[in-house]
Structures are given as structure tokens and as C-alpha cells.
């Protein structure tokens, strides 16, 4: 690739400084890469999220029961799919909850809670093949921690944040409030 290439230490979304490699051909591409770097987690925090997901053992996290919206056949199918996803991710949610007010764990739990608040049968059916992996979780955490929307952000069809941004904004505010509650408790305990 022709163009410019350099490494710079930048403050990331999580507040940590991290070395970022930039490869760009024009000013617009360079500015977009800088904006992404400022609005994403550092490599250490990403690794920490992956470790938290991998460390989950057996367990279950109770979520609020919801009524799925859609046609009769779709509702039945989507309810089964949501339950399967909850069985798969419930142990992760329980593990994140057990970590107390650890900021990334709390943000991850908020992302999962937002996911399982989605009432659309269409969403659950369209994402049935999607695993909601640790990469998905990192992306959702980044969306929740940003104080503003990035210009031109396209959310994947599996993004709970993207879905809620379009159809259920109060769910995003509830998730962010849940994260802030943990930050307040952590500050009070350290004082």
C-alpha cells in the first residue's frame, strides 16, 4: 500500500494510552482512523474482555421476561432462539455480574441486558446463526461507553446497540445508567 504509515500513542476510549499503527493515503482516511482509535478500547482492555468471557463457567443470569413481537409462528420460533442464546450467554452474564463494579464487566453485562431486552421476533430470527462472540461484546461495550455517535457509523444487523438506537433508545439510556451506577459505587468505595 502506498501512503503514510506511523505508530502513535493515543488515549483510547477506556482512558488508557495505547500504541496505534496508522496506515493511510489521504487526510480523510487518516482522520477516520484517528477517530476510530480514540473511540475504541485499548488492546489491554480488549484482552481483559476476552478473558472475562472465556473465564465464565456454569451459571445462570436471570433476565426479565419479555413478550416477543411478530407473527404467531415467528414469535414461537424467536422465543426459542432467544432462550437458546440466553442459555449460552447466561453463564457469561452471571460471571460478569459476579465481578461486581469492575467497569468493563459492568459494561459487558449492560450490553447483554440490552440484547435480551429486544422484543423483535425478526431480530432473533435474523441473528440465529450469529454467536454474539467476545468481538461482538467488545463492539457493544465501545458503543455504550461513547458519549456521542461517530459520524457515518453503520451498525451490523446483529448489533443490539444498533437495533436499540433505531427502535428502543430508552434501552440504551438504561444500559448507560447501569454502567454509571457501577462507576459511582466504585468511586465511593475507593474514597
Secondary structure, DSSP 8 states (H G I E B T S, - for coil): --SEEEEEEEE-TTS-EEEEEEEESSHHHHHHHHHHHHTS--HHHHHHHHHHHHT--S----------BS-HHHHHHHHHHHHHHHHHHHHHHHHHHHTTT-HHHHHHHHHHHHHTT--BHHHHHHTTT----HHHHHHHHHHHH-SS--TT----TT-HHHHHHHH-HHHHHHHHHHHHHHHHHHHHHH-
